[in-house]
Amino acid sequence: MDNYYPESYEASRARFLHDADLLRSKWSASHLESYPLKNHPNLTLDCFWAEPSVKEYLIVISTAEHGIEGYVGSAMLKLFMDEFAPHLNPENTGLLLVHAINPWGMKHHLRVNPNHVDLNRNFVFDGNYSPAINPDYDLIYKIFNPQKPVRSLKAETFPFWVKVIRNMLYPGKARLQSASLLGQHRYPKGYYYGGSALQEETAVMMNLYRTALKEYKNFLQVDIHTGYGPRDQMTIILPPVNNLTSADAAQKYNYPLVQKIDGTEFYAISGDMGEYVYRLREMEFPTRNVFACGFEFGTYGHTLPALIRSLRITVLENQLRHHGAVSPEAEAQIRAEYEALFFPSEAKWRDKAIADCRQAFAGIFSAHGIL
């Protein structure tokens, strides 16, 4: 299954366009929409619409909201197009397949877009990108945002652990984790920056969601992510507004690990795309049925040392992006560690990820009566 994982944005996009063409024979009413980035017109957010005769169900598969995570996302999109799309009913089931929500990030192997914005902190429903969100981030900003070139991974490790241990004493582990992951709108050079305004990629997705909910009775989305959770088991993550408990969802979808994005099971997110879909339905399309989830493929693992390792490379990559490195060797170390967090190279990990995704797709589509 290793050949499912592309090595470049260009290779991934070319394969997506080829596979989309193969689906046109099943959905004769289909078309491609491509949205070039304003300042990077060679990079596009590509959407393949396959429209059924009766618009009863719409399956949305989206990738690369966090650009570098799109390489695993591309593999799962390929899996869907090869193994699941051929078995769907084109009379009542349509597709919206989104390749690379954040094409710039995917191209450059970064999570953020060209404005250094984390797009999954940018889906602010009321448009109020308030600096007041996540006040605890102020407690860690200066500590975990060094204003100097990054050194080698070895040289940075001990000082980083000292900082973490101090902050686990105060403000404490729970507040440290929440402050680190929730997202913030105050510091453009801080990590998990959600922006101070709507991003062009976010606007495209919001418009796609509005179009989809206007036209389809049942909306089902899977958004692909990597980096957090146990290394040996992909997690289905549900927005907190989903009315299923994790246990009920695990039983319904015949999948062993489901968590809610609420700060108790999975970490909380402000400006989350999945939650935006539910809120849009609630405010504008109350008669529509919505199920939106994420597939989160863990890489480092979910032990405390693994979580600290993840935070360390997040801080160091952000430092590298804004302040550079003391040497090419130090930069190469940071980039390799960052790549391992979001796009592992081990064949065993990649094969298990495919197997987990296959099981989750089958469980969700069967439970919703689509397969």
C-alpha positions, 0 to 999 in steps of 0.5 A, a space after each residue: 500500500 506504500 504506493 498510495 502515498 505520494 511524494 509531492 503535491 504535484 504528483 498527488 494532484 495529478 493522480 487525483 485529477 486522473 482518478 476523478 476522470 475515471 469516476 465520470 463514467 459512473 456520474 455523468 453529471 460531474 465537474 471539476 472546480 479549481 481555485 488558484 491561490 491569489 498570490 500563488 496561482 500555480 497552486 490550486 484547491 481542487 474540488 470534484 463534484 459528482 452529482 446524482 439524479 436525486 440529491 439525497 446523499 452527499 459524501 464529502 472527503 477533504 484533505 490537507 487542511 493542514 497542508 503537510 497532512 495532505 500526503 496521508 490524506 491523499 492516500 485515503 482519498 485514493 482508497 475511497 476513490 478506488 474501493 468505495 466510490 464504485 459501490 455507491 449508488 449514482 442515482 441518489 448519492 453524490 460526491 464532493 472530493 476536495 484535494 488540498 484545502 491548503 495547497 501551499 502548505 502541502 507543497 512546502 510540507 507545512 501545516 500553515 497557509 502562506 499567511 502562517 495561519 492554521 486553517 482549522 483555527 480559522 473557521 470562526 462562525 461569526 467572523 469575530 477573530 477575537 484576541 480574547 480567545 485562549 487567554 492562557 496562551 499569554 502564559 506560554 507565548 514568550 517561553 515557547 516562542 523563542 525569538 532567535 535562530 533554532 539550534 540542533 535538535 540535541 541542543 534544544 532538547 534539554 532546555 525545552 524539557 526544563 521549560 515544559 516541567 516548569 509549566 506543568 507545575 504552573 499553569 499545570 498540565 491541563 492548562 498547558 495542553 489547552 493553551 498550546 492546542 486550542 488556537 489563538 488570534 493574538 500572535 501572528 508569529 505564534 504557533 496554532 495562529 488562527 488568523 485575524 481575518 477570514 482566509 481565502 481557503 477558508 472562504 472557498 470551503 465555507 461557500 462549498 458547504 453552503 452550496 452542498 447544504 442547499 442542495 442535499 438532504 443528507 451531508 456526510 463529511 470525512 476530513 483527514 488529519 495526522 499527528 495526534 493520538 495513539 500510533 497504532 490506531 486511527 481515531 474518529 474525532 467528532 465535533 462536540 455539537 454531535 449528539 452521539 456519545 463516543 461510546 455510541 458512535 463506536 458501536 454505531 460505526 463498528 470502530 474501536 476508537 472514537 473521541 469528541 473534540 471537547 477537551 476531555 477526550 480529544 483536545 478542544 479546538 477553536 475555529 474547527 471546520 467540522 463544528 462550523 458545518 454543524 453550526 451552519 446547518 443549525 443556523 441556515 439549513 435546519 432540515 438537513 441531516 449532517 454528520 461531519 467527522 475527522 480521521 486522525 492518524 496518530 504518529 508519535 503516540 499518545 504517551 506523555 513523552 510523545 506529547 512533549 516531543 510533539 510540542 517540542 517540534 511544533 515550537 521548533 518548526 515555528 521558530 525555524 520558520 520565523 527566525 531560521 537556523 544556526 546551520 543547514 544541519 540544524 534546519 535539516 534535523 528540524 524538518 526531518 523530525 517535523 516530517 515524521 510527526 505528520 507523514 511517517 515513512 515506515 511501511 508498517 505504519 502506512 499499511 495500518 493507516 490504510 487498514 484503519 481508514 478502510 474499516 472506518 469508511 465501511 462502518 460509517 457508510 454502512 451505518 448511514 445506509 449509503 453502502 
